[in-house]
Structure formats: C-alpha cells, structure tokens
Amino acid sequence: MINAQDIKIGTCIRMDNSLYFCIDFLHVKPGKGNTFMRTKLKNVVDGRVLERRFNIGEKLEDVRVERRPYQFLYTEGSDDIFMNNETFEQIPIAKDLVTGSEFMKEGDTVEVVSDASTDTILFAEMPIKTVLKITYTEPGIKGDTATNTLKPATVETGATVRVPLFINEGELIEVDTRDGSYVGRVKA
C-alpha cells in the first residue's frame, strides 16, 4: 500500500479490479480545504485515460512492475514470439499488447512490462523511434522539397508511412512508433 501523495509518473496501482499507470499528477493545495492529488491514470488493458482525485493520506494498492528487454523473434498466428535476453526463455505475447507492433522487425528489442507478483505480462513497448527501409514508394522528383506534401510509402515491415515527396525507394527513414509518423531520413 502507498499513500496518495507518493504517486509519481510511472507508478502502477490496482483500482476497481484494473491496473492503471500514472501518466500525470499534480499536488493541489487550495486556499481553503484539504490538499489533494489530481492524477491522470491510463488503463493497462484498454489504454483509456481517466482523471482521478485522491485525498492526501488515502491508501492505494500499488503494483510492483518489472521492465525487461525481450528480443522479437517471429510471429505465430495472433501472437508475437519474444526471447528474454537474460534467460533465453521464449514467450508469446498477443499482438494487441505490443505498442508499435506494425513497425517491429526480426531482432528488434522491446521492453516487456509485467506484474512482478503474478508474472502476468501487462504490455510490451517498442522503442519510440526505429529505423526502417522503404520497400515501395512513388519515385521522387528533384526539387520536391519546397512543400510539406506527403506521399504514402511501404516500409520493410509492410506498414505504410506518410513521407515527404523527395524520399525514394531503398532509403532508410526514422519512424515514430507511437503514431507511425515520419521523423527523418537516416544516412546509411
């Protein structure tokens, strides 16, 4: 159990039979009345965000989570198979629990977050940025750098990313795995 004033970003708590991660908090001390914590909590299962107020001194059930690096090996049906980099144990994780899975290629390392008390896997996170090779896009024309116009491009994982007009097939680009946006060109 932890006190409400001990909540920080990244703290995991169990509330209403669900697990929530704190993504934002504010210690509020109004002119009149008691101090309280205003928090934004993200549901681990469905990703919904809710705002919740806790009185100072209120007891909350905290959940101890472990973050470990796992390497992506291959896809089997609706699961992705990962290998623990320390014990070499292989585990399946459902595709919908992996953020940015459409940009994941063989050998990529992800961070797997699990409940330490029950060894239940909560979710897996790709690194925020990844480098991918363009496998198909319409050819770029020299001088197409003046406008912010974007075109679709298929990357090596099969996902489609919107890129600037001057990007050509075979080039390496950096992609934000949270929203699939183009970050920049990478020199080989």
Phi, psi and omega in degrees: 000140175234159175277153182301326182288351179269000179291131176229171176296129181098349178292136179252128179232155175257124182212134180054042180061025176226160177259137180228140172258138176281123178252347177196146178211156178213127176274113185253127177237091182289162179300321178239145176097183184275154175284154180209167177253126174259120185235156168245122184242137180251126178292130183293323186283305186255354176080003179290145180252134176229151177261138183216140176256138176233136175287147177297134181094348178294137182270135179233148179274113179270154180241128178276121181248150176243139177244122181227145176281133175232148180257133179285128180257301182195171178254137178227102182068236180264007181246152170256137181261126181239154178241131175293126183289346181261316184255351182063018176283139180258135180226145174268140175230132180300141182305323183287350176268355182256116178282132180077024185295334180290347179253011184269128176243163183304130179096349179294146178259131178240162177258118181262126181255125181227154176285118186293330183283325182249355183059027177275133179280124181273309177193171176231141183240131171286157170302154184298322179238143177220154180257127181228154179263138177283124178262332177207135170196158175297144182297144178275153179250137180301131180097000179277049181243358187280332183253165178264029181286139180244153176230156179284145176219140178264131180260174187299340178272353181098352180283156178253131181235142176273122184235161176296161184297333185278354179283133181244167178299139178093349180279157176262134177232158175260133184237138173278118186284346180287319183233000177076024182269152177288130180257313181179172178273145180246130178281133182281000000 
